[in-house]
Structures are given as structure tokens and as C-alpha cells.
Amino acid sequence: MFDYFSLNADFICKNVKNTFDSGGCSEDLLWCEANQKGCAMITRTEIPEGTLYQSTGMRSVLVSKSQPELLQVADDAMKSFNNVAERFAPPVVPEEAATVFNRLLPPLKSVLASMRARDRNYTERFARIDAPAQSYDGAFETRYLSGLHALALPERIAAVTDLSSFAKSSALVRHNDLDALGLPPDIVDAVRQRHRSLSVMEMHGIRANHAAGATMDDPLASGVDNAAALADASNKVKELQTERDELIADARSVVDMVTMMAGLSNQLPQTLFNEIAA
């Protein structure tokens, strides 16, 4: 099932401690051992997935190329810390590192605020295509659902697989009958995904873009190429869900950056995060 939790402060906060611990620092030793020995510079490497920032003993930070504002903050953090490291290493004076990193908190706060606004926008758009049709025939829905309940499970599964009717998929979503029908989880997920595609077709008038073309079997074909219209709508739903996946990855990069900055400057990750999430 597609997971659409909100990218809020609570979600990111609960991950800060885990990412900090797994990045080479313990809960009691906030200043990493690597820093005590004369911490290595922050390095930048271009990889297919984006730009990777690393420092010995720290959790890596991967920033996608679709986030120029976050890339700028990461570059500024790298240059600022490396300048401090050149002046004071070994070891780096944590207070000096904290000073340069803390100056970057306002732009990082702006980046996170933008991501959270994008998430709210996404949630609203996804809710619209996930909802059943607003206008419906109650008597039809009752007959349709009663008929499904009367079927044996194999026939019931066949009846809801590859639905082409927005009215039928809306009935299933509206009354939560997908759960009451005893369908396997993968079938439930497939029906919900098909409903989203049918919803997009209705909302955006996609059928108008897919007129049936003449073929040798039917040289006088007219009307709508429903298969092509459905494929188009399905792609739009997948694009929307990919947008969400990318947003989650971008938010993860913010947490990783906070974790790296905290570890290199002997600060609590939670404290730094609270500054940008407020």
C-alpha cells in the first residue's frame, strides 16, 4: 500500500537519533572519534544519484540535483568547515565549526519549509484522486456491492480486477468494501491504484486526447481508445507517486546534513534540527 504520511517535524525528529547513532557517533560521545583525531575534510563527489558529501566517521549526505537550494547550503557547509579545518586541525575546534554551521541554519530552515509546503500540496492532490466520485447512484452501488458479496472469492477477485468503471471503483472505495470483501492485500492495492487512474481520467478529461484510430480490423473506428487513455492516466498517477518518493528522499538529505553538521561541531542533532523546524 502506498504510504502517504506527512513530512512534518515529528517524522524527521524521530529519525534524527537513529541517523546520528548509525553515522559513527554514540549518544554519549557527541563529538565523533574521527574529529578528536583531527577530522578529515568534507568531500564532494558527483554520482549518478546526485551529489555525495562525506567526512570520516560521519553519515554521508546525498543531495539530488533537483534541489539547487539544498546543494548550495551543502556546498557552503563544506567550504566553511574545510576552511576551519585548515586553520585549526588537528583537532578542529568544535566551537569554530559550530559558528560556521549555525550561520547556515536560516537557509536550511528555508529549504525545509519549502519541502513541507510541497508535501502539503502533494497531499491535497493525492487525496483528490484517491477519493470516490462525489456524484453517485446509491441504488446502483448497493446492487453492485451485494452482487460482489454473493460471489465466491475467486469470482469476486476476477470481478474487481482491471475495473474500467469509475462508478464501480468509487463504490468500493466509498464504502470500504475492499476490506469487507476479504480480498488479498495485493488485489486491494491493485484496485485502489486502478481507481486512482480512473479518477484521473475523469478529472482531467484524458479520454478527449485519445480518439480511436482506424485499423485494418476496424477502418471506420470512432470514439475513444480507452486502453490508451487508461495507460496515460496510470502514468500520471505513477508520476505523482514518484514525486512523493523524491520528496521523502530530499527530506532525508536535510536530516543527514543536520546530523553531519552536529557531529562535526559537537552539537546535538536534535538541537540543530529544532532550529530549522521551528
Summary of the structure (lengths in Angstrom):
residues: 278
radius of gyration: 25.9
end to end distance: 31.3
largest distance: 81.0
contacts: 850
relative contact order: 0.17
helix: 64%
strand: 5%
